[in-house]
């Protein structure tokens, strides 16, 4: 598949009223929401494991990971199953989204850096921001979001077989 170096494809989704995007190449599949198998003593944003084609995949409430309120399940709630390259490995993760919209191309010239508000704030997970008629789309840097040295996900990097 040939692609222009000035354009990249993204999957857009919402968390509340905010629109986010991740690169299409990391999205393995998009699933209907099912309650995951709970994992004791995990961080609040780790909802549990979900069986995805015979593998246990950690499911993350992205709203909680980003400091928002917990996801309220609706008929539109979806799980984006992602293969996120982090350092020398690939994390298989399920991210809960309020709604998934579309695959959309963004021209690299459209992507702006995270805004400077004059004080330190947790913006290192923002790979860029794209203006649209309806507002902004925040492109998430998944590797930064899930590469904390203290991340509880480190022990889940190799999916377990589900019987």
Buried (B, 14 or more C-beta within 10 A) or exposed (E): EEEEEEEBBBBBBBBEEBBBBBBEBBBBEBBEBEEBEEBEEBBEBBBBBBBBEEBBBBBBBBBBBBEEEEBEEEEEBBBBBBBBEBEEEBBBBBBBBBBBBEEBEBEEEBBEEBEEEEEEEEBEBBBBBBEEEEEEBBBBBBBEBBBEEEBBBBEBBEBEEBE
